[in-house]
Amino acid sequence: MSHPKTPQTKHDIHPLILDRWSARSFSEKSISEETMEGLFEAASWSASSMNEQPWEYIYAEKGTDAFHKMVECLMDGNQPWAKNGSHMLLSLAKRKFEYKGRENRHHMHDVGAANTTLLMQAAQNDIYGHMMGGFHMDKTLEAFGIDPAEHEIACFIVLGYLDAPEKLGAPFHEREIAPRDRKPVSAFTKKLS
Ligand SMILES: Cc1cc2nc3c(=O)[nH]c(=O)nc-3n(C[C@H](O)[C@H](O)[C@H](O)COP(=O)(O)O)c2cc1C
């Protein structure tokens, strides 16, 4: 499953974690509904506060009006490549617990975890995705009838099978082949005594 975007790491990190990356070059091949259901099932095994499972996904397949409508909600920098994906997902976080309708301050935390779990499973199926925070908020809320008092939009996610990086124009082609990088562990950890 290892590919050119799989990073070299100092420690022995599980391939499940390393294989996911944010792709932009997607092939014509469409993801089956069965496979999509498997990705959502994987997402559902994320942990969540009180096991509330505050994630919800609205999704559409390429070629449908809904897919087109989702693409149109994206910012200009995302549209040229995201429109080639097989499926577009809108990731929503339910703001309140079922129990007494109390505010769930962990809603976005838990939805982020579910999204990453979905994408890790996707990579195991040779499906790559790209989370996108670059979208028009008001347009998206209106287009999909989302009540912001009930749901917070986490991001869009495009999913698809990979195609050659050369299919992308500048500046996306360079980004598709650039090595992935991360801060060193020491930059974001502090051991106390
Ligand atoms: C919440 C979120 C929003 C993002 N929004 C965008 C976006 O609008 N456009 C884009 O090209 N990439 C976007 N990204 C992708 C990040 O740039 C990418 O995850 C990061 O550079 C690390 O690369 P990797 O995912 O390949 O490891 C987003 C990622 C996340 C998690």
The ligand as an ORCA input file, in Angstrom:
! r2SCAN-3c Opt
* xyz 0 1
  C     -10.179     20.859      8.185
  C      -9.257     20.857      6.981
  C      -9.472     21.782      5.984
  C      -8.649     21.777      4.843
  N      -8.946     22.626      3.813
  C      -8.275     22.532      2.655
  C      -8.678     23.297      1.523
  O      -9.658     24.056      1.552
  N      -7.945     23.164      0.380
  C      -6.862     22.335      0.285
  O      -6.251     22.261     -0.770
  N      -6.481     21.566      1.343
  C      -7.159     21.638      2.516
  N      -6.815     20.823      3.576
  C      -5.731     19.833      3.415
  C      -4.479     20.195      4.200
  O      -3.791     21.227      3.546
  C      -3.598     18.924      4.350
  O      -4.272     18.004      5.171
  C      -2.215     19.234      4.935
  O      -1.470     20.015      4.048
  C      -1.434     17.967      5.273
  O      -1.268     17.178      4.122
  P      -1.713     15.625      4.101
  O      -3.203     15.590      4.420
  O      -1.424     15.135      2.707
  O      -0.940     14.905      5.147
  C      -7.594     20.839      4.735
  C      -7.388     19.915      5.756
  C      -8.220     19.904      6.866
  C      -8.003     18.869      7.930
*
